[in-house]
Structure formats: structure tokens, C-alpha cells
């Protein structure tokens, strides 16, 4: 009886100690875009949830997440500096809007129509981030560590009136995010800089006649309400940024937490890439479904392959111009562009145009 009592007492004493041993870490996670945007929502459902799951297995650490999604702390034009300066501990960095600070990150945007396979594209970008010092330093110089990568599904042109072909955008004002305005060079269209958070109002108020955007962003942003004609060119996707953590914050985290976040970041990247592939068709069909009763109803205008080719051929050598400009600044853009294109071709992709040749 004495032994049993002693064991019970020891257990009662040990339990509070065991519970107290779990350390709670407070972290702020934020974004410029709302969680209805798939890759932002997946920060919570995949990256944060996976981190929590991994940490719970050992029970030593728990993260208390302070969520500030949807532009609560900063807007789309401040995603990089907000993570860099610690306004948020973790955030989605929108590289499209940072061409000056993240020049090599724009490579896929200056080499459009190269792939319509987001998982492959993200795999190539991750390989470059791991092995290309210039690319790695491009991100790390801003006091942050990349945890996961983001990309886009295929781009199409959404307009107020239907197009008969790529020649139909001549003279139109089309909203496009940052560097993607270059996809309109040589077409006669005028690019209006913007983001998913501004596109609806831009079209509604006449600032633009339509938008160059992606289905997974257009659906939750309800762009089909103001631009009901989805002119489907299947223009391919692009690398769009990363989920990153402030380096000062990172350095304070226990190794176990760091390892959990690295694993969760890989899980997020893989899941996000597959989600882009799987849900592209769903998003297009859903917009037709929910917009069937509006006036005019949402309509997908399918463009034949020759119209996609005509669009590509209208573009000047935007990749060559981009690379030459960066080379003059000492940035090894030509080698990086070749490494990117080679990475796609090695994985079976066939770019519509070999921008590195």
C-alpha cells in the first residue's frame, strides 16, 4: 500500500511539471490577401496546421498564432518589407510586386507560356532556391527565411465583352499584377497595375476594361461579376512568391520548432502546387455556374491554340531584354533563366517559346 501511495503521489507531482514543460511561442502570421484566396487560406489549413501537428507529437512546444490575414497589417505593396521589418513574424511575400528587390524571382514571368504544370514549376523553383546562390541570397538579404513557395494556375483574359482572338485586346486597358503587365507588350493593350484586391473595383469604375488573371483568384474575388467573359488562352502559370519568416524571429525559435516549420513548408508547397492543378478547371466551371443568372451570364470563350501562339509571337523578347538589363547591374539573369528553362525541359515540359535560346 505504501508503494502504491508513493507512486500515486509521485505521479501527481510529476503531472503539473510535465504540463508546465510545454512552452508556448507567440507568433503573428499575416498576409495582404484574404484567406478566400486559396494559397493564403492554405497558410492556415496546411502550413500552420501541419506545424501544430508535428509539434504536438512531442508536446514540448505549442504555437499561439496571432492571425492578421486580409490586409489587417499591410497591403499588397508592402509584403516584403513587412516580413523583413518584423511587422509580422510570418507572411506571404508577393514577389510579382517586388521586381526591383527580387529580380531573379521574376524569371518565370518574363518567360510566359513555358509551363501549365504548377507542381513542376514549383519543384524547379525550389531546386533553384536550394542550389543557386544568387537566388537564395536574393531572398535572404532581406532578413527572412523562405519556408514555402507559391505559384499560379493558368492565366486568361477576363473582359466586359467577348474577344474573337488576341487582336481583340488592342486598345483595351487590362489590369495585371506588377510584372505580368509585360505579357501585354506588343498586343496593343495598355497594362494597368493592380492586384486581386483591386481588380474588381478597377473594372467596375472603368479604370480598366478587363483583367489578366487566374481562375483560382478570380472565383473568390468574384471578378466574373464585372468581367463576365473568360477568354481562355491557357497562358500558363508563374512563380508568385513565398511564405517567409522574419530571420530575427527564426533565430529565436528552438530547433524542434524550426524543423517542424521546414517540414510544414514543404508540405504546403507540394499541396499548393497540386491544388493549383486540380482546382483550375473546377474554378472555371464554378464561375459559369454561379454566374449563369447574371446579365450577361458568365461565358467561357475558348481560344484555339493558334491564338495562344499568336499572342506569344506578338511579344518582343521580354526575357532577353529583362536578362540583359539585370546583367548590366551585375545580376546573373541569363544563367538563371537558362537554369529555369532547363529545369522545366528536363521534367518533360515543352515551352511554347524557348526564351533562353
Buried (B, 14 or more C-beta within 10 A) or exposed (E): EEEEEEEEEEEEEEEEEEEEEEEEBEBBBBBBBBBBBBBBBBBBEBBBBBBBEBBEEEEEBEBEBEBBBBBEBBBBBBBBBBBBBBBBBBBBBBBBBBBEBBBBBBBBBBBBBBBBBBBBBBBBBBBBBEEBEBBBEBBBEBBBBBBBBBBBBBBBBBBBEBBEBBEBBEEBBBBBBBBBBBBBBBBBBBBBBBBBBBBBEBBEEEBBBBBBBBBBBBBBBBBBBBBBBBBBBBBBBBBBBBBBBBBEBBEEBEEBBBEBBBBBBBBBBBBBBEBBBEBBEEBBEBBBEBBEEEEEEBBBBEBEEEBBBBBBEBBEEBBBEBBEEBEEEEBBBBBBBBBBBEBBBEBEBEBBBEBBE
